[in-house]
Structure formats: structure tokens, C-alpha cells
Amino acid sequence: MDTQPRIYVAGHNGLVGSAIVRTLRAQGHANIVTRSHRDLELTDQARVRAFFQDERIDQVYLAAARVGGIHANNTYPAEFIYDNMMVEANVVHEAWRSGIQKMLFLGSSCIYPRLAPQPIREEYLMNGMLEPTNEPYAMAKIAGIKLCESYNRQYGTDYRSVMPTNLYGPGDNYHPENSHVIPALIRRFHEARLADAPEVVIWGSGKPMREFLYVDDMAAACVHVMNLERATYAANTDPMHSHINVGTGEDVTIAALAHLVGEVVGYRGRIAFDTSKPDGTPRKLLDVSKLNVLGWRASTPLPDGLRRAYAAFLAAGAGEDRHAA
């Protein structure tokens, strides 16, 4: 009789979800359930309810989300808040209705105040104003944390939340307008190298500091947190602040990152900065001491991760649009 848990990874075609599937399979898990966006619309409560009733799931990794960079967040704020809140509400509620006790919700470091003290500790949540450029997305992710905490408090479920820093790696979205900073830079420098362009212009001043985590490290952290004994998780969190930061504990300026990506891609031209474009949050470095105490640390240095990410970009077709499911 198979005693392995039946695990549903929501968003398995996306950056994080695909890495979680890779990690679970590498650890010997065979009972992994996935559904594409076409097969299961997570904003549709009736379809989500039917899915959980039919599939008899034991664990859920909730990595499905509408995601994007500054441009996408500014252009589609209604879609970012509505879609993400509906996905979270449907998956959490219908998982509970079907008797699922274990879930891991993936949030984002943008949940923290724009001017939070650095490095950012978990208890800084809701202690200040959010970054305006991605406030709708951040509010949805905060709602997801509070959904998990509320169901735990009222129904005794074991729903956990992790807040990753900026992620990158295989499976990323390289859309020219809707991607995050590293995939956007990889595509831009790659195209500039092919065109022998004399200059690449980067949005903003280049001064903001950012932390970046290779996505397979993130997936390993997710599985680690999911598998912690319940008493251990509870002893290191609080019912009203139950989320855990996931990152490297190190950050770099956008300017330094741009030069590093240019080196990895092989671009030899000039790099300029358009200061008329928004910078976003000045600095966003996570305090990852809680996760370190719980026995996990990131293992992929940024230069190594960028080389792997560029290799994956080339293997995937060097610029084909990739969208998280």
C-alpha cells in the first residue's frame, strides 16, 4: 500500500512551482498532482471545490499567482489584487472543506513596509506603508498569510507561509514588459549582445539594493519548512505572525547586478541608467535568521545562479515568452 502523501502543487508551470516539483521528485515523491491554468481555473470556486473533492489531496503547495515586475503591477493593479485574492481564498477554503490539514502558502517580500528597518524581520509586517508600485499584489499576499493563520486558529489546520525574496532561475518569465529584474536583464543583455548594441539602458538609478535567491534553493526551503514537525514550527513562529522569510541574507545594488548579468551574458557595451524611471523600494533585505535556526541556508551563490539561469534561458529558446501559471 502506497504511504506517500498525495501532494498538489498549484502553479506547477511557474518559476517556483516547477522548482518545487523538481525538488519533490528528486526526493522520491511520486504522488504529485498538477493542473494547468487551462484545466483548473483557480479563481473559480466551484471548479476548485470539485477538484479537491475528486483528488483526495494530502498536502498543498500554493505557488500559483499572478506575478510581474514594476511595469506589470502599475499597469494591471485590479487584476493583481483580484486574481491573487481569489486564488488564495478558493484554495485555502476548499482545501479546508475537503479535510486537508497541511499547506504551504508562498508569499512575497513585498508584503513588508517600503521603509522597513533592514534587514527585514517577520514581525515588521503591517508596521508601515507599502511600496505604491506593487501595493495591490502585496495586499493580496498579506491576505493569503492571514487566511492561513485564521484557518489555523479557528479550525486547527497546519497551514504555513513562507516569504521569499526576489527569485530567479529556470522557468522564469522573460516577457519584455512583465518580467522581474533578473530575467528582464538577461533578455535585454542577450538581445543587445546579438545586435552588437553599444549601450543598454536600465530603469532607475541603479542604487536600490536587492536580494536574490536561486529558485531551486527556494524550492528546497519550501519542502524543508513543510516537513518540519508541527511543534518545531509552532515553537519558532507566532499564531499572528506565522510566516517565515526565505532568502540569502545578502544583497547587491541593481547597478552591480546589471554589470554581473552583462558579464555572464557576454555583453561588452556600455551600461547606462534612466533616472526618470522609478526605483521602487530603496532596499529590501530579509532577515533569515529564523529559517537558519530551523536548519536551512541558501547554497547557490549569485554568480553561479546567474550562469545557470542564462543557460536555462538559452535552452528554453532564448527569449520565448514564459508566463507563470
GUTI-577294 format. One record per residue (C-alpha): residue in one letter; residue number from 0; y, z, x. Coordinates in nm, 3 decimals. Example, Ala and Ser with C-alpha at 12.3 -4.5 7.8 and 13.67 -1.06 7.14 Angstrom:
2
+-----+-----+---------+---------+---------+
! res !   n !       v !       w !       u !
+-----+-----+---------+---------+---------+
!   a !   0 !  -0.450 !   0.780 !   1.230 !
!   s !   1 !  -0.106 !   0.714 !   1.367 !
+-----+-----+---------+---------+---------+
This chain:
325
+-----+-----+---------+---------+---------+
! res !   n !       v !       w !       u !
+-----+-----+---------+---------+---------+
!   m !   0 !   0.000 !   0.000 !   0.000 !
!   d !   1 !   0.340 !  -0.102 !   0.142 !
!   t !   2 !   0.554 !   0.207 !   0.201 !
!   q !   3 !   0.857 !   0.026 !   0.344 !
!   p !   4 !   1.177 !   0.066 !   0.138 !
!   r !   5 !   1.291 !  -0.234 !  -0.063 !
!   i !   6 !   1.639 !  -0.300 !   0.074 !
!   y !   7 !   1.911 !  -0.507 !  -0.090 !
!   v !   8 !   2.180 !  -0.641 !   0.145 !
!   a !   9 !   2.476 !  -0.750 !  -0.066 !
!   g !  10 !   2.675 !  -1.015 !   0.117 !
!   h !  11 !   2.395 !  -1.129 !   0.347 !
!   n !  12 !   2.565 !  -1.462 !   0.424 !
!   g !  13 !   2.878 !  -1.293 !   0.554 !
!   l !  14 !   2.963 !  -1.170 !   0.900 !
!   v !  15 !   2.843 !  -0.812 !   0.856 !
!   g !  16 !   2.570 !  -0.871 !   0.602 !
!   s !  17 !   2.395 !  -1.131 !   0.816 !
!   a !  18 !   2.406 !  -0.894 !   1.115 !
!   i !  19 !   2.258 !  -0.613 !   0.905 !
!   v !  20 !   1.973 !  -0.842 !   0.801 !
!   r !  21 !   1.911 !  -0.935 !   1.166 !
!   t !  22 !   1.907 !  -0.569 !   1.267 !
!   l !  23 !   1.675 !  -0.461 !   0.986 !
!   r !  24 !   1.430 !  -0.742 !   1.062 !
!   a !  25 !   1.438 !  -0.658 !   1.433 !
!   q !  26 !   1.341 !  -0.302 !   1.339 !
!   g !  27 !   1.042 !  -0.425 !   1.141 !
!   h !  28 !   1.174 !  -0.420 !   0.785 !
!   a !  29 !   1.013 !  -0.691 !   0.575 !
!   n !  30 !   1.116 !  -0.593 !   0.220 !
!   i !  31 !   1.472 !  -0.724 !   0.238 !
!   v !  32 !   1.623 !  -0.864 !  -0.082 !
!   t !  33 !   1.918 !  -1.103 !  -0.071 !
!   r !  34 !   2.107 !  -1.316 !  -0.321 !
!   s !  35 !   2.368 !  -1.581 !  -0.255 !
!   h !  36 !   2.700 !  -1.578 !  -0.436 !
!   r !  37 !   2.574 !  -1.871 !  -0.643 !
!   d !  38 !   2.261 !  -1.682 !  -0.751 !
!   l !  39 !   2.426 !  -1.347 !  -0.825 !
!   e !  40 !   2.795 !  -1.315 !  -0.913 !
!   l !  41 !   2.868 !  -0.952 !  -0.827 !
!   t !  42 !   3.188 !  -0.942 !  -1.035 !
!   d !  43 !   2.969 !  -0.998 !  -1.345 !
!   q !  44 !   2.844 !  -0.659 !  -1.461 !
!   a !  45 !   2.572 !  -0.795 !  -1.688 !
!   r !  46 !   2.417 !  -1.004 !  -1.410 !
!   v !  47 !   2.433 !  -0.714 !  -1.163 !
!   r !  48 !   2.267 !  -0.485 !  -1.418 !
!   a !  49 !   1.986 !  -0.736 !  -1.478 !
!   f !  50 !   1.936 !  -0.779 !  -1.103 !
!   f !  51 !   1.887 !  -0.408 !  -1.038 !
!   q !  52 !   1.664 !  -0.367 !  -1.341 !
!   d !  53 !   1.438 !  -0.651 !  -1.223 !
!   e !  54 !   1.423 !  -0.593 !  -0.848 !
!   r !  55 !   1.335 !  -0.222 !  -0.814 !
!   i !  56 !   1.554 !  -0.169 !  -0.510 !
!   d !  57 !   1.530 !   0.149 !  -0.295 !
!   q !  58 !   1.836 !   0.110 !  -0.071 !
!   v !  59 !   2.160 !  -0.090 !  -0.084 !
!   y !  60 !   2.388 !  -0.206 !   0.196 !
!   l !  61 !   2.710 !  -0.308 !   0.019 !
!   a !  62 !   2.865 !  -0.557 !   0.262 !
!   a !  63 !   2.980 !  -0.810 !   0.002 !
!   a !  64 !   3.358 !  -0.851 !  -0.015 !
!   r !  65 !   3.642 !  -1.098 !  -0.036 !
!   v !  66 !   3.791 !  -1.087 !   0.313 !
!   g !  67 !   4.060 !  -1.262 !   0.514 !
!   g !  68 !   4.348 !  -1.227 !   0.756 !
!   i !  69 !   4.719 !  -1.163 !   0.700 !
!   h !  70 !   4.784 !  -1.509 !   0.551 !
!   a !  71 !   4.499 !  -1.485 !   0.301 !
!   n !  72 !   4.591 !  -1.128 !   0.199 !
!   n !  73 !   4.953 !  -1.228 !   0.141 !
!   t !  74 !   4.862 !  -1.544 !  -0.050 !
!   y !  75 !   4.589 !  -1.408 !  -0.280 !
!   p !  76 !   4.666 !  -1.036 !  -0.341 !
!   a !  77 !   4.539 !  -1.038 !  -0.700 !
!   e !  78 !   4.206 !  -1.191 !  -0.601 !
!   f !  79 !   4.164 !  -0.948 !  -0.313 !
!   i !  80 !   4.212 !  -0.636 !  -0.526 !
!   y !  81 !   4.033 !  -0.760 !  -0.840 !
!   d !  82 !   3.727 !  -0.916 !  -0.681 !
!   n !  83 !   3.663 !  -0.629 !  -0.442 !
!   m !  84 !   3.709 !  -0.357 !  -0.703 !
!   m !  85 !   3.482 !  -0.537 !  -0.949 !
!   v !  86 !   3.208 !  -0.588 !  -0.690 !
!   e !  87 !   3.219 !  -0.221 !  -0.585 !
!   a !  88 !   3.227 !  -0.086 !  -0.938 !
!   n !  89 !   2.941 !  -0.306 !  -1.057 !
!   v !  90 !   2.712 !  -0.248 !  -0.760 !
!   v !  91 !   2.767 !   0.128 !  -0.739 !
!   h !  92 !   2.739 !   0.189 !  -1.111 !
!   e !  93 !   2.443 !  -0.038 !  -1.175 !
!   a !  94 !   2.260 !   0.093 !  -0.867 !
!   w !  95 !   2.301 !   0.443 !  -1.007 !
!   r !  96 !   2.187 !   0.328 !  -1.354 !
!   s !  97 !   1.867 !   0.189 !  -1.204 !
!   g !  98 !   1.791 !   0.510 !  -1.015 !
!   i !  99 !   1.885 !   0.406 !  -0.660 !
!   q ! 100 !   1.965 !   0.713 !  -0.451 !
!   k ! 101 !   2.061 !   0.559 !  -0.115 !
!   m ! 102 !   2.351 !   0.323 !  -0.050 !
!   l ! 103 !   2.583 !   0.238 !   0.238 !
!   f ! 104 !   2.928 !   0.105 !   0.148 !
!   l ! 105 !   3.123 !  -0.088 !   0.411 !
!   g ! 106 !   3.496 !  -0.042 !   0.404 !
!   s ! 107 !   3.771 !  -0.135 !   0.650 !
!   s ! 108 !   4.005 !   0.041 !   0.889 !
!   c ! 109 !   4.299 !  -0.096 !   0.687 !
!   i ! 110 !   4.243 !   0.193 !   0.444 !
!   y ! 111 !   4.448 !   0.415 !   0.673 !
!   p ! 112 !   4.828 !   0.460 !   0.665 !
!   r ! 113 !   5.026 !   0.196 !   0.853 !
!   l ! 114 !   5.180 !   0.455 !   1.084 !
!   a ! 115 !   4.883 !   0.691 !   1.109 !
!   p ! 116 !   4.862 !   0.903 !   1.425 !
!   q ! 117 !   4.645 !   0.740 !   1.693 !
!   p ! 118 !   4.352 !   0.743 !   1.726 !
!   i ! 119 !   4.290 !   0.750 !   1.350 !
!   r ! 120 !   4.070 !   1.030 !   1.222 !
!   e ! 121 !   3.881 !   1.014 !   0.893 !
!   e ! 122 !   4.095 !   1.285 !   0.736 !
!   y ! 123 !   4.411 !   1.072 !   0.766 !
!   l ! 124 !   4.303 !   0.875 !   0.459 !
!   m ! 125 !   4.578 !   0.864 !   0.192 !
!   n ! 126 !   4.825 !   1.056 !   0.409 !
!   g ! 127 !   5.087 !   0.778 !   0.416 !
!   m ! 128 !   5.193 !   0.428 !   0.313 !
!   l ! 129 !   4.954 !   0.140 !   0.369 !
!   e ! 130 !   5.030 !  -0.179 !   0.562 !
!   p ! 131 !   5.203 !  -0.402 !   0.300 !
!   t ! 132 !   5.037 !  -0.724 !   0.414 !
!   n ! 133 !   4.690 !  -0.606 !   0.310 !
!   e ! 134 !   4.760 !  -0.324 !   0.064 !
!   p ! 135 !   4.561 !  -0.472 !  -0.230 !
!   y ! 136 !   4.248 !  -0.510 !  -0.014 !
!   a ! 137 !   4.296 !  -0.162 !   0.133 !
!   m ! 138 !   4.334 !  -0.007 !  -0.212 !
!   a ! 139 !   4.011 !  -0.170 !  -0.324 !
!   k ! 140 !   3.827 !  -0.035 !  -0.021 !
!   i ! 141 !   3.964 !   0.315 !  -0.081 !
!   a ! 142 !   3.837 !   0.287 !  -0.438 !
!   g ! 143 !   3.493 !   0.200 !  -0.302 !
!   i ! 144 !   3.484 !   0.516 !  -0.091 !
!   k ! 145 !   3.590 !   0.726 !  -0.386 !
!   l ! 146 !   3.332 !   0.561 !  -0.611 !
!   c ! 147 !   3.056 !   0.665 !  -0.372 !
!   e ! 148 !   3.193 !   1.018 !  -0.339 !
!   s ! 149 !   3.237 !   1.057 !  -0.714 !
!   y ! 150 !   2.881 !   0.949 !  -0.794 !
!   n ! 151 !   2.752 !   1.182 !  -0.523 !
!   r ! 152 !   2.947 !   1.475 !  -0.667 !
!   q ! 153 !   2.854 !   1.411 !  -1.029 !
!   y ! 154 !   2.505 !   1.265 !  -1.005 !
!   g ! 155 !   2.368 !   1.389 !  -0.673 !
!   t ! 156 !   2.327 !   1.042 !  -0.520 !
!   d ! 157 !   2.331 !   0.981 !  -0.145 !
!   y ! 158 !   2.594 !   0.707 !  -0.120 !
!   r ! 159 !   2.758 !   0.686 !   0.222 !
!   s ! 160 !   3.056 !   0.494 !   0.357 !
!   v ! 161 !   3.141 !   0.353 !   0.699 !
!   m ! 162 !   3.481 !   0.220 !   0.803 !
!   p ! 163 !   3.455 !  -0.047 !   1.072 !
!   t ! 164 !   3.734 !  -0.156 !   1.299 !
!   n ! 165 !   3.807 !  -0.528 !   1.343 !
!   l ! 166 !   3.478 !  -0.717 !   1.365 !
!   y ! 167 !   3.380 !  -1.048 !   1.523 !
!   g ! 168 !   3.070 !  -1.240 !   1.623 !
!   p ! 169 !   2.802 !  -1.479 !   1.487 !
!   g ! 170 !   2.854 !  -1.573 !   1.122 !
!   d ! 171 !   3.231 !  -1.531 !   1.132 !
!   n ! 172 !   3.476 !  -1.729 !   0.918 !
!   y ! 173 !   3.667 !  -1.987 !   1.125 !
!   h ! 174 !   3.884 !  -2.122 !   0.844 !
!   p ! 175 !   4.222 !  -2.230 !   0.992 !
!   e ! 176 !   4.421 !  -2.023 !   0.739 !
!   n ! 177 !   4.195 !  -1.748 !   0.604 !
!   s ! 178 !   4.020 !  -1.615 !   0.916 !
!   h ! 179 !   4.072 !  -1.295 !   1.113 !
!   v ! 180 !   4.232 !  -1.282 !   1.454 !
!   i ! 181 !   3.938 !  -1.344 !   1.691 !
!   p ! 182 !   3.778 !  -1.637 !   1.503 !
!   a ! 183 !   4.126 !  -1.782 !   1.447 !
!   l ! 184 !   4.198 !  -1.762 !   1.821 !
!   i ! 185 !   3.858 !  -1.906 !   1.915 !
!   r ! 186 !   3.911 !  -2.208 !   1.689 !
!   r ! 187 !   4.271 !  -2.258 !   1.795 !
!   f ! 188 !   4.198 !  -2.244 !   2.168 !
!   h ! 189 !   3.887 !  -2.459 !   2.130 !
!   e ! 190 !   4.080 !  -2.731 !   1.947 !
!   a ! 191 !   4.368 !  -2.705 !   2.196 !
!   r ! 192 !   4.126 !  -2.749 !   2.486 !
!   l ! 193 !   3.968 !  -3.056 !   2.327 !
!   a ! 194 !   4.312 !  -3.205 !   2.257 !
!   d ! 195 !   4.443 !  -3.108 !   2.602 !
!   a ! 196 !   4.737 !  -2.940 !   2.426 !
!   p ! 197 !   4.996 !  -2.799 !   2.667 !
!   e ! 198 !   5.066 !  -2.489 !   2.456 !
!   v ! 199 !   4.906 !  -2.261 !   2.198 !
!   v ! 200 !   5.140 !  -2.056 !   1.977 !
!   i ! 201 !   5.017 !  -1.719 !   1.849 !
!   w ! 202 !   5.158 !  -1.546 !   1.542 !
!   g ! 203 !   5.372 !  -1.239 !   1.611 !
!   s ! 204 !   5.498 !  -1.076 !   1.927 !
!   g ! 205 !   5.160 !  -1.011 !   2.086 !
!   k ! 206 !   5.248 !  -0.642 !   2.122 !
!   p ! 207 !   5.033 !  -0.483 !   1.846 !
!   m ! 208 !   4.723 !  -0.302 !   1.966 !
!   r ! 209 !   4.387 !  -0.375 !   1.806 !
!   e ! 210 !   4.031 !  -0.252 !   1.847 !
!   f ! 211 !   3.742 !  -0.500 !   1.819 !
!   l ! 212 !   3.372 !  -0.437 !   1.760 !
!   y ! 213 !   3.093 !  -0.691 !   1.805 !
!   v ! 214 !   2.925 !  -0.736 !   1.467 !
!   d ! 215 !   2.569 !  -0.665 !   1.584 !
!   d ! 216 !   2.692 !  -0.330 !   1.714 !
!   m ! 217 !   2.839 !  -0.268 !   1.369 !
!   a ! 218 !   2.507 !  -0.352 !   1.204 !
!   a ! 219 !   2.323 !  -0.114 !   1.436 !
!   a ! 220 !   2.570 !   0.160 !   1.344 !
!   c ! 221 !   2.518 !   0.092 !   0.973 !
!   v ! 222 !   2.141 !   0.127 !   0.997 !
!   h ! 223 !   2.184 !   0.438 !   1.212 !
!   v ! 224 !   2.413 !   0.603 !   0.954 !
!   m ! 225 !   2.189 !   0.501 !   0.663 !
!   n ! 226 !   1.887 !   0.657 !   0.835 !
!   l ! 227 !   2.048 !   0.991 !   0.921 !
!   e ! 228 !   1.890 !   1.289 !   0.750 !
!   r ! 229 !   2.089 !   1.381 !   0.442 !
!   a ! 230 !   2.153 !   1.733 !   0.571 !
!   t ! 231 !   2.283 !   1.593 !   0.901 !
!   y ! 232 !   2.520 !   1.352 !   0.727 !
!   a ! 233 !   2.646 !   1.624 !   0.493 !
!   a ! 234 !   2.699 !   1.869 !   0.779 !
!   n ! 235 !   2.928 !   1.623 !   0.957 !
!   t ! 236 !   3.129 !   1.500 !   0.659 !
!   d ! 237 !   3.310 !   1.644 !   0.359 !
!   p ! 238 !   3.239 !   1.557 !  -0.007 !
!   m ! 239 !   3.601 !   1.438 !  -0.047 !
!   h ! 240 !   3.620 !   1.272 !   0.297 !
!   s ! 241 !   3.267 !   1.147 !   0.340 !
!   h ! 242 !   3.335 !   0.820 !   0.525 !
!   i ! 243 !   3.267 !   0.767 !   0.896 !
!   n ! 244 !   3.467 !   0.548 !   1.135 !
!   v ! 245 !   3.282 !   0.283 !   1.337 !
!   g ! 246 !   3.441 !   0.131 !   1.645 !
!   t ! 247 !   3.452 !   0.125 !   2.022 !
!   g ! 248 !   3.725 !   0.382 !   2.079 !
!   e ! 249 !   3.920 !   0.128 !   2.291 !
!   d ! 250 !   4.193 !  -0.122 !   2.202 !
!   v ! 251 !   4.388 !  -0.412 !   2.357 !
!   t ! 252 !   4.716 !  -0.590 !   2.283 !
!   i ! 253 !   4.699 !  -0.914 !   2.089 !
!   a ! 254 !   4.857 !  -1.083 !   2.391 !
!   a ! 255 !   4.579 !  -0.958 !   2.620 !
!   l ! 256 !   4.320 !  -1.063 !   2.364 !
!   a ! 257 !   4.470 !  -1.412 !   2.341 !
!   h ! 258 !   4.453 !  -1.461 !   2.716 !
!   l ! 259 !   4.094 !  -1.333 !   2.722 !
!   v ! 260 !   3.987 !  -1.572 !   2.445 !
!   g ! 261 !   4.164 !  -1.856 !   2.624 !
!   e ! 262 !   3.965 !  -1.779 !   2.940 !
!   v ! 263 !   3.634 !  -1.765 !   2.750 !
!   v ! 264 !   3.704 !  -2.097 !   2.577 !
!   g ! 265 !   3.830 !  -2.260 !   2.897 !
!   y ! 266 !   4.184 !  -2.336 !   2.781 !
!   r ! 267 !   4.427 !  -2.383 !   3.072 !
!   g ! 268 !   4.760 !  -2.439 !   2.894 !
!   r ! 269 !   5.048 !  -2.203 !   2.811 !
!   i ! 270 !   5.027 !  -1.925 !   2.553 !
!   a ! 271 !   5.343 !  -1.853 !   2.351 !
!   f ! 272 !   5.423 !  -1.607 !   2.072 !
!   d ! 273 !   5.610 !  -1.679 !   1.748 !
!   t ! 274 !   5.807 !  -1.361 !   1.681 !
!   s ! 275 !   5.924 !  -1.491 !   1.342 !
!   k ! 276 !   5.572 !  -1.428 !   1.209 !
!   p ! 277 !   5.457 !  -1.077 !   1.102 !
!   d ! 278 !   5.282 !  -0.845 !   1.343 !
!   g ! 279 !   5.114 !  -0.622 !   1.086 !
!   t ! 280 !   5.030 !  -0.264 !   1.180 !
!   p ! 281 !   5.165 !  -0.172 !   1.527 !
!   r ! 282 !   4.843 !  -0.003 !   1.637 !
!   k ! 283 !   4.507 !   0.067 !   1.476 !
!   l ! 284 !   4.258 !   0.254 !   1.692 !
!   l ! 285 !   3.983 !   0.454 !   1.526 !
!   d ! 286 !   3.870 !   0.797 !   1.634 !
!   v ! 287 !   3.493 !   0.751 !   1.658 !
!   s ! 288 !   3.407 !   1.100 !   1.782 !
!   k ! 289 !   3.224 !   1.185 !   1.459 !
!   l ! 290 !   2.989 !   0.890 !   1.496 !
!   n ! 291 !   2.939 !   0.969 !   1.864 !
!   v ! 292 !   2.834 !   1.323 !   1.774 !
!   l ! 293 !   2.587 !   1.172 !   1.527 !
!   g ! 294 !   2.422 !   0.983 !   1.812 !
!   w ! 295 !   2.568 !   0.631 !   1.814 !
!   r ! 296 !   2.803 !   0.444 !   2.051 !
!   a ! 297 !   2.902 !   0.077 !   2.077 !
!   s ! 298 !   2.726 !  -0.111 !   2.359 !
!   t ! 299 !   2.889 !  -0.458 !   2.377 !
!   p ! 300 !   3.199 !  -0.493 !   2.599 !
!   l ! 301 !   3.471 !  -0.719 !   2.457 !
!   p ! 302 !   3.438 !  -0.999 !   2.718 !
!   d ! 303 !   3.060 !  -1.016 !   2.661 !
!   g ! 304 !   3.106 !  -1.016 !   2.285 !
!   l ! 305 !   3.364 !  -1.294 !   2.300 !
!   r ! 306 !   3.131 !  -1.511 !   2.508 !
!   r ! 307 !   2.853 !  -1.459 !   2.253 !
!   a ! 308 !   3.092 !  -1.528 !   1.966 !
!   y ! 309 !   3.210 !  -1.855 !   2.123 !
!   a ! 310 !   2.852 !  -1.962 !   2.189 !
!   a ! 311 !   2.771 !  -1.895 !   1.823 !
!   f ! 312 !   3.082 !  -2.090 !   1.718 !
!   l ! 313 !   2.966 !  -2.391 !   1.920 !
!   a ! 314 !   2.608 !  -2.362 !   1.793 !
!   a ! 315 !   2.732 !  -2.349 !   1.433 !
!   g ! 316 !   2.921 !  -2.676 !   1.464 !
!   a ! 317 !   3.241 !  -2.578 !   1.647 !
!   g ! 318 !   3.481 !  -2.532 !   1.361 !
!   e ! 319 !   3.283 !  -2.575 !   1.042 !
!   d ! 320 !   3.438 !  -2.351 !   0.777 !
!   r ! 321 !   3.238 !  -2.034 !   0.726 !
!   h ! 322 !   3.310 !  -1.806 !   0.430 !
!   a ! 323 !   3.168 !  -1.456 !   0.380 !
!   a ! 324 !   2.958 !  -1.430 !   0.066 !
+-----+-----+---------+---------+---------+
